[in-house]
Amino acid sequence: MANIKSSAKRDQLAKARYAKNKAERSALRTAVKKFDAAVAEGNKEAAVSTYKVAVKAVDKAAGKNLIHKNKAAHKKSQMTLKLNGMAE
């Protein structure tokens, strides 16, 4: 336990920030997994709708510095290739 009031507050803020970031990272992973599941299932309509949600989640994560902007671009590129590679 911190002895100084300011360090105790910093610790409390760090824990809150960690919890928020963890939840947002989890939501990002869930969105991407739902897209991957729709692609694996072969359902084009579901894949298109989950693709939009996943891309938005990736962009939000990059905007909040949860992931690097280049990682976000790579993820979006890979998802686009998967979507375009689906059989019509």
C-alpha positions as CSV (number, residue, x, y, z in Angstrom):
1,M,0.0,0.0,0.0
2,A,1.2,3.5,-0.9
3,N,2.2,5.7,2.0
4,I,1.8,9.0,0.1
5,K,-1.7,10.3,-0.8
6,S,-0.7,11.2,-4.4
7,S,0.9,7.8,-5.1
8,A,-2.2,6.1,-3.7
9,K,-4.3,8.1,-6.1
10,R,-2.0,7.3,-9.0
11,D,-2.3,3.6,-8.2
12,Q,-6.1,3.9,-8.1
13,L,-6.2,5.7,-11.4
14,A,-3.8,3.2,-13.0
15,K,-6.1,0.3,-11.9
16,A,-9.2,2.1,-13.3
17,R,-7.4,2.8,-16.6
18,Y,-6.2,-0.9,-16.8
19,A,-9.7,-2.2,-16.3
20,K,-11.1,0.2,-19.0
21,N,-8.4,-0.7,-21.5
22,K,-8.8,-4.4,-20.8
23,A,-12.6,-4.2,-21.4
24,E,-12.1,-2.3,-24.7
25,R,-9.4,-4.7,-25.9
26,S,-11.7,-7.6,-25.1
27,A,-14.5,-5.9,-27.1
28,L,-12.1,-5.5,-30.0
29,R,-11.1,-9.2,-29.9
30,T,-14.8,-10.3,-29.7
31,A,-15.7,-8.2,-32.8
32,V,-12.8,-9.7,-34.8
33,K,-13.7,-13.2,-33.7
34,K,-17.3,-12.8,-34.7
35,F,-16.1,-11.7,-38.1
36,D,-13.8,-14.7,-38.4
37,A,-16.7,-17.0,-37.4
38,A,-19.0,-15.5,-40.0
39,V,-16.3,-16.0,-42.7
40,A,-15.6,-19.6,-41.6
41,E,-19.3,-20.3,-41.7
42,G,-19.5,-18.9,-45.3
43,N,-22.3,-16.6,-44.6
44,K,-21.6,-13.6,-46.8
45,E,-24.4,-11.3,-45.4
46,A,-23.3,-12.0,-41.8
47,A,-19.6,-11.5,-42.7
48,V,-20.3,-8.1,-44.3
49,S,-22.3,-6.8,-41.3
50,T,-19.7,-8.1,-38.8
51,Y,-16.9,-6.7,-41.0
52,K,-18.3,-3.2,-40.6
53,V,-18.5,-3.7,-36.8
54,A,-15.0,-5.1,-36.6
55,V,-13.4,-2.4,-38.7
56,K,-15.1,0.3,-36.5
57,A,-13.8,-1.5,-33.4
58,V,-10.3,-1.6,-34.8
59,D,-10.4,2.1,-35.7
60,K,-11.7,3.0,-32.2
61,A,-8.9,0.9,-30.6
62,A,-6.3,2.7,-32.7
63,G,-7.8,6.1,-31.9
64,K,-7.5,5.3,-28.2
65,N,-4.0,4.0,-28.6
66,L,-5.0,0.5,-27.5
67,I,-3.3,-0.8,-30.6
68,H,-0.7,0.8,-32.9
69,K,-2.1,2.5,-36.0
70,N,0.0,0.1,-38.2
71,K,-1.4,-2.9,-36.4
72,A,-4.9,-1.5,-37.0
73,A,-4.2,-1.1,-40.7
74,H,-2.8,-4.6,-40.9
75,K,-5.9,-6.1,-39.2
76,K,-8.3,-4.2,-41.5
77,S,-6.3,-5.3,-44.5
78,Q,-6.4,-8.9,-43.5
79,M,-10.1,-8.8,-42.8
80,T,-10.8,-7.2,-46.1
81,L,-8.8,-9.9,-47.9
82,K,-10.8,-12.6,-46.1
83,L,-14.0,-10.9,-47.0
84,N,-13.1,-10.4,-50.6
85,G,-11.8,-14.0,-50.8
86,M,-15.1,-15.5,-49.8
87,A,-17.0,-17.5,-52.4
88,E,-19.9,-15.6,-53.8
